[in-house]
Amino acid sequence: MTNQESLQHPRFARTYLKIAREADRRGGAEHRRRLLDGLTGRVLEVGAGQGRNFRHYPDTVDHVVALEPDETLRTAAEQAAATAPVPMTVRAGHAGELPGEDGEFDAVVYSLVLCSVGDPAAALAEAARVLRPGGRLRFYEHVRSPRRWAALLEDAVTPLWRRAAGGCHPNRDTEAAIRAAGFTIDHVDRFGFSFSPLAPDTTHIIGSATRP
Ligand SMILES: C[S@@+](CC[C@H](N)C(=O)[O-])C[C@H]1O[C@@H](n2cnc3c(N)ncnc32)[C@H](O)[C@@H]1O
């Protein structure tokens, strides 16, 4: 069962602070800008990490509630929120139990998070609950390779990788999970990206979907 305590990964969090900075230098910052482009109104970002997305929110957004369960990352997110271009509230919490009334948000953002949540289907059902009718799900995720052998390799490394990397599964078909949750995919870009010169290219997706 997911709770705040089971989502504390201080060693991974300290490593991720550096990894994400390097990934953003290698093109991740532009991915984040594309992820958030055109958003409006009230936005909920789930698993915001240290807030690498915050500086990329367009000024058409009225307010962002950023949820982060890990204390180390949340402390860094609070600092990032102080200089964000739009009003932000950073809160403790997790994907399985989102803050907010039914239909309260215009958009929900997942950025490199659906690989790590314990139950993606339950998380996506919660996202659908807090979105208004016609609200948007924006996602930026690394996903299972479309190449058979690469996908089998991802399956093989997943048990070890998830222990080392804060619960991350490199082998999830997140686009299929979003469709299975009843969302309509409006657009999705699929591309290879490597977060470090030492890491292999893995398949990433950036896209938008509309609430069921
Ligand atoms: C790879 S980091 C991505 C952080 C940030 N979203 C970004 O784009 O850099 C994965 C994030 O998912 C968060 N996370 C893991 N399980 C979660 C859950 N069940 N609910 C919410 N966030 C979760 C972690 O605490 C971490 O911040």
The ligand as a MOL file (V3000), in Angstrom:
LIG
                    3D

  0  0  0     0  0            999 V3000
M  V30 BEGIN CTAB
M  V30 COUNTS 27 29 0 0 0
M  V30 BEGIN ATOM
M  V30 1 C 12.5060 10.5120 -12.0090 0
M  V30 2 S 11.7870 11.5190 -10.7850 0 CHG=1
M  V30 3 C 11.0110 12.7940 -11.7870 0
M  V30 4 C 10.8640 14.0900 -11.0430 0
M  V30 5 C 10.2580 15.2420 -11.8220 0
M  V30 6 N 8.8570 15.0040 -12.1270 0
M  V30 7 C 11.0130 15.5600 -13.0850 0
M  V30 8 O 10.4090 15.6800 -14.1320 0
M  V30 9 O 12.2390 15.7430 -12.9980 0 CHG=-1
M  V30 10 C 10.4000 10.5330 -10.2380 0
M  V30 11 C 9.5350 11.2670 -9.2760 0
M  V30 12 O 8.3450 10.5210 -9.0180 0
M  V30 13 C 8.0490 10.6550 -7.6470 0
M  V30 14 N 7.1570 9.5530 -7.2660 0
M  V30 15 C 7.4310 8.2410 -7.1450 0
M  V30 16 N 6.3410 7.5580 -6.7830 0
M  V30 17 C 5.3380 8.4640 -6.6760 0
M  V30 18 C 3.9600 8.3850 -6.3170 0
M  V30 19 N 3.3720 7.2120 -6.0320 0
M  V30 20 N 3.2530 9.5270 -6.2940 0
M  V30 21 C 3.8180 10.7030 -6.6250 0
M  V30 22 N 5.1100 10.8420 -6.9640 0
M  V30 23 C 5.8620 9.7360 -6.9890 0
M  V30 24 C 9.4070 10.6240 -6.9750 0
M  V30 25 O 9.3660 11.0830 -5.6390 0
M  V30 26 C 10.1900 11.5180 -7.9290 0
M  V30 27 O 10.0340 12.8750 -7.6150 0
M  V30 END ATOM
M  V30 BEGIN BOND
M  V30 1 1 1 2
M  V30 2 1 2 3
M  V30 3 1 2 10
M  V30 4 1 3 4
M  V30 5 1 4 5
M  V30 6 1 5 6
M  V30 7 1 5 7
M  V30 8 2 7 8
M  V30 9 1 7 9
M  V30 10 1 10 11
M  V30 11 1 11 12
M  V30 12 1 11 26
M  V30 13 1 12 13
M  V30 14 1 13 14
M  V30 15 1 13 24
M  V30 16 1 14 15
M  V30 17 1 14 23
M  V30 18 2 15 16
M  V30 19 1 16 17
M  V30 20 1 17 18
M  V30 21 2 17 23
M  V30 22 1 18 19
M  V30 23 2 18 20
M  V30 24 1 20 21
M  V30 25 2 21 22
M  V30 26 1 22 23
M  V30 27 1 24 25
M  V30 28 1 24 26
M  V30 29 1 26 27
M  V30 END BOND
M  V30 END CTAB
M  END
